[in-house]
Amino acid sequence: MKIKGFLLLSLIIISSVGISATSFYLKDKVYSDYYGNIVKTPMEAVAFKAMADGVYPWSKVELQSASEEQGKDNLPEAVVDTAEKEKEFTTVDDSYFDDALFIGDSRIVGLSQYCEAIDSRATFFAKKSLTIFDIRSKEWIEDENKNKMSIATALAGKHFKKIYLMVGINELGTGDEERFREVYSEVIQGLKYLQPDATIFICSIMHVSEEKNNTDELYNNTNINIRNDAIKGLADNRKVFYLDVGEAVDDENGNLKAETTGDGVHLKGACYEPLHQYLLEHGVE
């Protein structure tokens, strides 16, 4: 029995070392979206997180670049017109959302569910637990027949003048802020290419409540602010604008208002109106 136990322990150790070595070797390749702080996310955990998403060592890495062939499900780069003048925010009415697309995670799902004024006009590509990595290269949007497609396929033949993007809370702990910014930039450039007439709004990652902030080592406002600072600079105030939604939903200390949330992360259904009004006050003509 002692020999069997020793052999089992040896097998576990060897397997752990093998998984860790494989994860480290592929950290800049197929596992690049899962590698973060090695202290908080051990290398073997990287492999298991990836497998949960159906990503394996032999999986193909999809690259988004302007040099790839058109027609593939990718997000190639767009040409930036630096000669265009910067624009300022202006107040609009709800008809502004008639040709708008909202892309995001559960916070945007909530906007669709509880803000009739926007939901009745805009299009939503939203999904719980959505990440910027999903948007970039996965088939996550369902059609009426429950068939999944990539963002490139879903946007084919459609024309939007405004695109709102809100993700980031689910990416905390995956990669670092530089990797987050890099992939976020790829998605923005791809959206510019796929919808060249659209104004893109980067919505800041909504903060969590004070209680959540003080008790969670990962999902806290310090980490959220680091990610927000990373993507804020992607705005050029010409075709891409940064919206600090915290101005609408935060308390005086920069935390999500306690009375507006039940779990410290998501807005209650009856508390989306301030966000609605904020969006109306931050249109771009």
C-alpha contacts under 8 A as a table, 3 or more apart, distances in Angstrom:
res1	aa1	res2	aa2	distance
1	M	4	K	5.10
1	M	5	G	6.13
2	K	5	G	5.05
2	K	6	F	6.11
3	I	6	F	5.04
3	I	7	L	6.13
4	K	7	L	5.06
4	K	8	L	6.09
5	G	8	L	5.07
5	G	9	L	6.11
6	F	9	L	5.10
6	F	10	S	6.05
7	L	10	S	5.01
7	L	11	L	6.11
8	L	11	L	5.05
8	L	12	I	6.23
9	L	12	I	5.11
9	L	13	I	6.23
10	S	13	I	5.14
10	S	14	I	6.08
11	L	14	I	5.13
11	L	15	S	6.00
12	I	15	S	5.14
12	I	16	S	6.07
13	I	16	S	5.11
13	I	17	V	6.16
14	I	17	V	5.15
14	I	18	G	6.06
15	S	18	G	4.98
15	S	19	I	6.08
16	S	19	I	5.21
16	S	20	S	6.08
16	S	44	E	6.67
17	V	20	S	5.11
17	V	21	A	6.03
18	G	21	A	5.13
18	G	22	T	6.14
19	I	22	T	5.13
19	I	23	S	6.08
19	I	43	M	7.65
19	I	44	E	5.50
19	I	47	A	7.07
20	S	23	S	5.08
20	S	24	F	6.12
20	S	42	P	7.90
20	S	43	M	4.84
20	S	44	E	4.55
20	S	47	A	7.86
21	A	24	F	5.14
21	A	25	Y	6.15
21	A	43	M	7.71
22	T	25	Y	5.13
22	T	26	L	6.21
22	T	57	P	7.80
23	S	26	L	5.21
23	S	27	K	5.78
23	S	31	Y	6.96
23	S	43	M	5.75
23	S	44	E	6.56
23	S	46	V	6.50
23	S	47	A	5.89
24	F	27	K	5.08
24	F	43	M	6.38
25	Y	28	D	7.55
26	L	29	K	4.88
26	L	30	V	5.87
26	L	31	Y	5.63
26	L	32	S	7.28
26	L	57	P	7.36
27	K	30	V	6.87
27	K	31	Y	4.79
27	K	32	S	4.90
27	K	34	Y	7.77
27	K	35	Y	5.94
28	D	31	Y	6.41
28	D	32	S	4.65
29	K	32	S	5.31
29	K	61	V	7.04
30	V	33	D	7.62
30	V	55	V	7.62
30	V	56	Y	7.63
30	V	57	P	6.57
30	V	59	S	6.75
30	V	60	K	7.04
30	V	61	V	5.55
31	Y	34	Y	5.35
31	Y	35	Y	6.30
31	Y	46	V	7.25
31	Y	47	A	7.46
31	Y	50	A	6.91
31	Y	55	V	7.99
31	Y	57	P	7.86
32	S	35	Y	5.56
32	S	175	G	7.43
33	D	133	F	6.81
33	D	174	T	6.71
33	D	175	G	6.05
33	D	179	R	7.64
34	Y	46	V	5.81
34	Y	49	K	7.09
34	Y	50	A	6.62
34	Y	174	T	5.07
34	Y	175	G	5.65
35	Y	38	I	7.70
35	Y	41	T	7.57
35	Y	43	M	7.77
35	Y	46	V	6.09
35	Y	174	T	6.07
35	Y	175	G	4.80
36	G	40	K	7.78
36	G	41	T	6.40
36	G	173	G	6.40
36	G	174	T	5.24
36	G	175	G	3.68
36	G	176	D	5.59
37	N	40	K	5.40
37	N	41	T	5.72
37	N	42	P	7.95
37	N	173	G	7.51
37	N	175	G	7.05
37	N	176	D	7.32
38	I	41	T	4.93
38	I	42	P	5.12
38	I	43	M	6.57
39	V	42	P	6.10
40	K	173	G	7.73
41	T	45	A	6.09
41	T	46	V	6.73
41	T	173	G	7.59
42	P	45	A	5.28
42	P	46	V	6.72
43	M	46	V	5.18
43	M	47	A	7.06
44	E	47	A	5.46
44	E	48	F	6.72
45	A	48	F	5.09
45	A	49	K	6.06
46	V	49	K	5.22
46	V	50	A	6.20
47	A	50	A	5.13
47	A	51	M	6.14
47	A	56	Y	7.61
48	F	51	M	5.00
48	F	52	A	6.23
49	K	52	A	5.23
49	K	53	D	6.88
50	A	53	D	5.27
50	A	54	G	6.44
50	A	55	V	4.97
50	A	56	Y	6.71
51	M	54	G	4.74
51	M	55	V	4.96
51	M	56	Y	5.83
52	A	55	V	7.35
55	V	59	S	5.93
56	Y	59	S	5.14
62	E	74	N	7.51
62	E	137	S	6.42
63	L	74	N	7.36
64	Q	68	E	7.38
64	Q	74	N	5.61
64	Q	75	L	5.15
64	Q	76	P	5.04
64	Q	77	E	7.39
64	Q	186	E	7.09
64	Q	190	G	7.85
65	S	68	E	5.81
65	S	75	L	6.97
65	S	76	P	4.37
65	S	77	E	5.60
66	A	69	E	7.97
66	A	76	P	4.43
66	A	77	E	4.84
66	A	78	A	7.30
67	S	76	P	7.58
68	E	72	K	7.99
68	E	76	P	7.20
69	E	72	K	6.45
72	K	152	A	7.98
73	D	137	S	7.71
73	D	150	S	6.34
73	D	151	I	7.62
73	D	152	A	5.35
73	D	153	T	6.38
74	N	136	R	7.43
74	N	137	S	6.66
74	N	152	A	6.23
74	N	190	G	7.65
75	L	136	R	6.78
75	L	137	S	7.96
75	L	152	A	6.80
75	L	186	E	7.10
75	L	187	V	6.50
75	L	189	Q	7.23
75	L	190	G	3.96
75	L	191	L	6.96
75	L	193	Y	7.50
75	L	194	L	7.64
76	P	186	E	7.70
76	P	189	Q	6.77
76	P	190	G	4.88
76	P	193	Y	6.60
77	E	186	E	7.15
77	E	189	Q	4.82
77	E	190	G	5.35
77	E	192	K	7.61
77	E	193	Y	6.25
78	A	189	Q	5.35
78	A	190	G	6.61
78	A	192	K	5.74
78	A	193	Y	4.77
79	V	193	Y	7.91
81	D	84	E	6.04
82	T	85	K	7.96
84	E	238	R	6.56
85	K	238	R	6.40
86	E	236	D	7.47
86	E	237	N	5.14
86	E	238	R	4.77
87	K	237	N	5.79
87	K	238	R	5.75
87	K	284	V	7.08
88	E	237	N	7.46
88	E	284	V	6.61
89	F	281	E	7.29
89	F	282	H	4.94
89	F	283	G	5.42
89	F	284	V	5.22
89	F	285	E	7.98
90	T	281	E	6.04
90	T	282	H	5.57
90	T	283	G	5.14
90	T	284	V	5.88
90	T	285	E	7.37
91	T	280	L	5.65
91	T	281	E	4.19
91	T	282	H	5.97
91	T	283	G	5.81
92	V	95	S	7.97
92	V	96	Y	6.36
92	V	280	L	5.22
92	V	281	E	6.37
92	V	282	H	7.60
92	V	283	G	5.86
93	D	96	Y	5.83
93	D	280	L	6.13
94	D	97	F	5.85
94	D	98	D	7.72
94	D	117	A	6.65
94	D	118	I	6.86
94	D	280	L	7.10
95	S	98	D	5.37
95	S	121	R	7.39
96	Y	99	D	7.16
96	Y	100	A	7.54
96	Y	283	G	7.80
97	F	100	A	4.79
97	F	101	L	7.97
97	F	118	I	6.42
97	F	121	R	5.81
97	F	122	A	5.30
97	F	162	K	7.75
98	D	121	R	4.76
98	D	122	A	5.36
99	D	121	R	7.64
99	D	122	A	6.29
99	D	123	T	7.78
99	D	159	H	7.63
99	D	160	F	5.17
99	D	161	K	5.64
99	D	162	K	6.55
100	A	121	R	7.92
100	A	122	A	5.09
100	A	123	T	6.30
100	A	160	F	5.69
100	A	161	K	6.06
100	A	162	K	4.57
100	A	163	I	5.68
100	A	164	Y	7.52
101	L	122	A	5.86
101	L	123	T	4.78
101	L	124	F	5.74
101	L	125	F	7.32
101	L	160	F	6.56
101	L	162	K	6.22
101	L	163	I	4.71
101	L	164	Y	6.15
102	F	108	I	7.21
102	F	122	A	7.27
102	F	123	T	6.26
102	F	124	F	4.82
102	F	125	F	6.09
102	F	126	A	7.18
102	F	163	I	5.86
102	F	164	Y	4.71
102	F	165	L	6.15
103	I	108	I	7.13
103	I	124	F	6.14
103	I	125	F	4.85
103	I	126	A	5.33
103	I	163	I	7.38
103	I	164	Y	6.04
103	I	165	L	4.93
103	I	166	M	6.42
104	G	107	R	7.13
104	G	108	I	5.21
104	G	109	V	7.26
104	G	125	F	6.81
104	G	126	A	4.80
104	G	127	K	6.56
104	G	130	L	6.52
104	G	131	T	7.89
104	G	165	L	5.79
104	G	166	M	4.72
104	G	167	V	5.29
105	D	108	I	5.51
105	D	109	V	6.33
105	D	126	A	5.61
105	D	127	K	5.08
105	D	128	K	4.96
105	D	129	S	5.59
105	D	130	L	4.71
105	D	131	T	7.08
105	D	166	M	6.78
105	D	167	V	5.68
106	S	109	V	4.65
106	S	110	G	6.10
106	S	126	A	7.16
106	S	127	K	6.05
106	S	128	K	4.34
106	S	129	S	6.38
106	S	130	L	7.50
106	S	266	H	7.81
107	R	110	G	5.12
107	R	111	L	6.51
107	R	166	M	7.82
107	R	266	H	6.28
107	R	267	L	7.41
108	I	111	L	4.87
108	I	112	S	6.35
108	I	126	A	6.20
108	I	166	M	6.97
109	V	112	S	5.18
109	V	113	Q	6.28
109	V	126	A	5.55
109	V	127	K	6.42
109	V	128	K	7.03
110	G	113	Q	4.97
110	G	114	Y	5.90
110	G	115	C	7.91
110	G	267	L	7.56
110	G	269	G	7.02
111	L	114	Y	5.41
111	L	115	C	5.33
111	L	118	I	7.89
111	L	119	D	7.48
111	L	272	Y	6.64
112	S	115	C	5.82
112	S	116	E	7.13
112	S	118	I	7.17
112	S	119	D	4.98
112	S	124	F	7.15
113	Q	116	E	7.28
113	Q	119	D	7.32
113	Q	269	G	7.78
114	Y	269	G	5.40
114	Y	270	A	7.04
114	Y	272	Y	6.77
115	C	118	I	5.77
115	C	119	D	6.08
115	C	272	Y	6.50
115	C	273	E	7.15
115	C	276	H	7.32
116	E	119	D	4.92
116	E	120	S	5.65
117	A	120	S	5.85
117	A	121	R	7.03
118	I	121	R	5.39
118	I	122	A	5.81
118	I	276	H	7.79
119	D	122	A	5.48
119	D	123	T	7.22
119	D	124	F	7.74
125	F	141	I	6.65
126	A	130	L	7.50
126	A	141	I	8.00
127	K	130	L	5.47
129	S	170	N	5.95
130	L	134	D	6.37
130	L	135	I	7.59
130	L	167	V	6.97
130	L	170	N	7.01
131	T	134	D	5.19
131	T	135	I	6.57
131	T	167	V	5.91
131	T	168	G	6.41
131	T	170	N	6.07
131	T	171	E	6.11
132	I	135	I	5.12
132	I	136	R	6.29
132	I	167	V	6.31
132	I	168	G	7.00
132	I	171	E	7.65
132	I	180	F	7.73
132	I	183	V	6.88
132	I	184	Y	6.23
132	I	187	V	7.57
133	F	136	R	5.19
133	F	137	S	6.59
133	F	138	K	7.64
133	F	183	V	6.87
134	D	137	S	5.78
134	D	138	K	4.95
134	D	139	E	7.62
134	D	140	W	7.06
135	I	138	K	6.22
135	I	140	W	7.59
135	I	150	S	7.61
135	I	151	I	6.55
135	I	187	V	7.21
136	R	151	I	7.61
136	R	183	V	7.41
136	R	186	E	7.44
136	R	187	V	5.67
137	S	150	S	6.97
138	K	149	M	7.79
138	K	150	S	5.75
138	K	151	I	7.98
139	E	148	K	5.44
139	E	149	M	4.32
139	E	150	S	4.06
139	E	151	I	7.25
140	W	148	K	5.53
140	W	149	M	5.87
140	W	150	S	6.12
140	W	151	I	7.81
141	I	147	N	7.95
141	I	148	K	5.20
141	I	149	M	5.23
141	I	150	S	6.33
141	I	151	I	6.98
141	I	154	A	7.19
142	E	145	N	7.46
142	E	146	K	5.02
142	E	147	N	5.26
142	E	148	K	4.43
142	E	149	M	6.38
143	D	146	K	5.22
143	D	147	N	5.48
143	D	148	K	6.55
143	D	149	M	7.73
144	E	147	N	7.44
149	M	153	T	6.10
149	M	154	A	6.39
150	S	153	T	5.31
150	S	154	A	6.19
151	I	154	A	5.00
151	I	155	L	6.09
152	A	155	L	5.34
152	A	156	A	6.34
152	A	194	L	7.06
153	T	156	A	5.27
155	L	158	K	5.33
155	L	159	H	7.74
155	L	194	L	7.06
155	L	195	Q	7.88
156	A	194	L	7.71
159	H	195	Q	6.63
159	H	197	D	7.99
160	F	163	I	6.99
160	F	195	Q	6.63
160	F	197	D	7.21
160	F	198	A	5.75
161	K	195	Q	7.88
161	K	197	D	5.74
161	K	198	A	3.97
161	K	199	T	5.98
162	K	198	A	4.82
162	K	199	T	4.69
162	K	200	I	5.84
162	K	201	F	7.48
163	I	198	A	6.40
163	I	199	T	6.19
163	I	200	I	4.77
163	I	201	F	6.07
164	Y	200	I	5.98
164	Y	201	F	4.71
164	Y	202	I	6.28
164	Y	203	C	6.78
165	L	200	I	7.54
165	L	201	F	6.14
165	L	202	I	5.24
165	L	203	C	5.74
166	M	202	I	6.57
166	M	203	C	4.98
166	M	204	S	6.63
166	M	205	I	6.54
167	V	170	N	7.40
167	V	203	C	7.95
167	V	205	I	6.38
168	G	171	E	5.19
168	G	172	L	6.88
168	G	205	I	5.69
168	G	224	I	7.94
168	G	227	R	7.55
169	I	172	L	5.82
169	I	205	I	6.40
169	I	206	M	7.76
169	I	219	Y	7.42
169	I	224	I	7.29
171	E	174	T	5.23
171	E	175	G	7.74
171	E	180	F	7.84
172	L	175	G	7.85
172	L	218	L	6.69
172	L	219	Y	6.87
172	L	223	N	7.26
172	L	224	I	7.67
173	G	176	D	7.41
173	G	218	L	6.75
175	G	179	R	5.92
175	G	180	F	6.84
176	D	179	R	5.39
176	D	180	F	6.19
177	E	180	F	4.89
177	E	181	R	6.02
177	E	226	I	6.82
177	E	227	R	5.38
177	E	230	A	6.13
178	E	181	R	5.13
178	E	182	E	6.11
178	E	230	A	6.99
179	R	182	E	4.99
179	R	183	V	6.28
180	F	183	V	5.46
180	F	184	Y	5.99
180	F	227	R	7.37
180	F	230	A	7.82
181	R	184	Y	4.95
181	R	185	S	5.98
181	R	227	R	7.73
181	R	230	A	5.75
181	R	231	I	5.51
182	E	185	S	5.20
182	E	186	E	6.40
183	V	186	E	4.94
183	V	187	V	6.29
184	Y	187	V	5.16
184	Y	188	I	6.32
184	Y	231	I	7.30
185	S	188	I	5.09
185	S	189	Q	6.15
185	S	231	I	7.98
185	S	234	L	6.84
186	E	189	Q	5.19
186	E	190	G	6.09
187	V	190	G	5.02
187	V	191	L	6.13
188	I	191	L	5.09
188	I	192	K	6.21
188	I	200	I	7.68
189	Q	192	K	5.07
189	Q	193	Y	6.34
190	G	193	Y	5.04
190	G	194	L	6.16
191	L	194	L	5.02
191	L	195	Q	5.67
191	L	196	P	7.55
192	K	195	Q	5.21
192	K	196	P	4.85
192	K	197	D	7.71
192	K	198	A	7.02
193	Y	196	P	5.43
195	Q	198	A	5.56
198	A	239	K	7.47
199	T	239	K	4.94
199	T	240	V	6.02
199	T	241	F	7.82
199	T	284	V	7.95
200	I	239	K	6.13
200	I	240	V	4.70
200	I	241	F	6.29
201	F	240	V	5.80
201	F	241	F	4.84
201	F	242	Y	5.81
201	F	243	L	6.61
202	I	231	I	7.97
202	I	232	K	7.82
202	I	235	A	7.53
202	I	240	V	7.20
202	I	241	F	5.99
202	I	242	Y	4.73
202	I	243	L	5.94
203	C	242	Y	6.09
203	C	243	L	4.80
203	C	244	D	6.37
203	C	245	V	6.47
204	S	228	N	5.88
204	S	232	K	7.92
204	S	242	Y	7.14
204	S	243	L	5.98
204	S	244	D	5.22
204	S	245	V	5.95
204	S	246	G	7.52
205	I	224	I	6.55
205	I	227	R	7.85
205	I	228	N	6.35
205	I	245	V	7.84
206	M	224	I	7.91
206	M	245	V	6.62
206	M	246	G	6.22
206	M	256	L	7.59
207	H	220	N	7.62
207	H	221	N	5.76
207	H	224	I	6.74
207	H	246	G	6.83
207	H	250	D	7.39
207	H	254	G	7.53
207	H	255	N	5.87
207	H	256	L	5.38
207	H	265	V	7.31
208	V	212	K	6.08
208	V	213	N	6.13
208	V	219	Y	7.52
208	V	220	N	6.45
208	V	221	N	6.36
208	V	255	N	5.90
208	V	256	L	5.01
208	V	264	G	5.40
208	V	265	V	4.90
208	V	266	H	7.89
209	S	212	K	5.21
209	S	213	N	5.97
209	S	255	N	5.03
209	S	256	L	4.35
209	S	257	K	6.13
209	S	258	A	5.72
209	S	261	T	7.60
209	S	264	G	4.71
209	S	265	V	6.69
210	E	213	N	4.91
210	E	214	N	6.11
210	E	255	N	5.38
210	E	256	L	6.94
210	E	257	K	7.93
210	E	258	A	7.21
210	E	264	G	7.80
211	E	214	N	5.25
211	E	215	T	6.29
211	E	264	G	7.12
212	K	215	T	5.32
212	K	216	D	5.83
212	K	219	Y	7.40
212	K	220	N	6.65
212	K	264	G	5.56
212	K	265	V	7.68
213	N	216	D	5.84
213	N	217	E	7.97
213	N	219	Y	6.82
213	N	220	N	4.24
213	N	221	N	5.87
213	N	255	N	7.77
214	N	220	N	7.21
216	D	219	Y	5.54
216	D	220	N	6.00
217	E	220	N	6.54
218	L	223	N	7.01
219	Y	223	N	7.00
219	Y	224	I	7.48
220	N	223	N	5.69
220	N	224	I	6.35
221	N	224	I	4.73
221	N	225	N	5.83
221	N	255	N	7.27
222	T	225	N	5.23
222	T	226	I	6.39
223	N	226	I	5.17
223	N	227	R	6.53
224	I	227	R	5.24
224	I	228	N	6.14
225	N	228	N	4.89
225	N	229	D	5.98
226	I	229	D	5.25
226	I	230	A	6.33
227	R	230	A	4.98
227	R	231	I	6.56
228	N	231	I	5.41
228	N	232	K	5.95
229	D	232	K	5.23
229	D	233	G	7.22
230	A	233	G	6.58
231	I	234	L	5.42
231	I	235	A	7.81
232	K	235	A	6.10
232	K	242	Y	6.01
233	G	236	D	7.65
234	L	240	V	7.45
234	L	242	Y	7.98
235	A	238	R	7.96
235	A	239	K	7.85
235	A	240	V	4.78
235	A	241	F	4.84
235	A	242	Y	5.66
236	D	239	K	6.60
236	D	240	V	5.45
236	D	241	F	6.48
237	N	240	V	5.55
237	N	241	F	5.10
237	N	242	Y	7.90
238	R	241	F	7.25
243	L	282	H	7.79
244	D	247	E	6.04
245	V	248	A	5.48
245	V	249	V	6.75
245	V	275	L	6.97
245	V	278	Y	7.35
246	G	249	V	5.14
246	G	250	D	5.00
246	G	254	G	7.24
246	G	256	L	7.52
247	E	250	D	6.07
247	E	278	Y	7.99
248	A	274	P	5.56
248	A	275	L	5.59
248	A	278	Y	6.02
249	V	256	L	5.90
249	V	257	K	6.30
249	V	274	P	6.71
249	V	275	L	6.83
250	D	253	N	7.51
250	D	254	G	5.33
250	D	255	N	5.12
250	D	256	L	4.40
250	D	257	K	5.23
251	D	254	G	5.51
251	D	255	N	5.52
251	D	256	L	6.14
251	D	257	K	5.10
252	E	255	N	7.50
256	L	260	T	7.53
256	L	261	T	7.66
256	L	264	G	7.38
256	L	265	V	7.83
257	K	260	T	5.54
257	K	261	T	7.08
258	A	261	T	5.77
258	A	262	G	7.93
258	A	264	G	7.11
259	E	262	G	7.77
260	T	267	L	5.61
260	T	268	K	5.68
260	T	271	C	5.73
261	T	264	G	5.39
261	T	265	V	6.69
261	T	266	H	5.72
261	T	267	L	4.71
261	T	268	K	5.17
262	G	265	V	7.72
262	G	266	H	7.09
262	G	267	L	7.28
262	G	268	K	6.45
263	D	266	H	6.40
267	L	271	C	6.03
267	L	272	Y	6.79
268	K	271	C	5.31
268	K	272	Y	7.35
269	G	272	Y	6.43
270	A	273	E	7.39
271	C	274	P	6.96
272	Y	275	L	5.38
272	Y	276	H	6.27
273	E	276	H	4.82
273	E	277	Q	6.16
274	P	277	Q	5.11
274	P	278	Y	6.11
275	L	278	Y	4.96
275	L	279	L	6.27
276	H	279	L	5.30
276	H	280	L	6.42
277	Q	280	L	5.00
277	Q	281	E	6.27
278	Y	281	E	5.11
278	Y	282	H	6.34
279	L	282	H	5.09
279	L	283	G	6.67
280	L	283	G	6.08
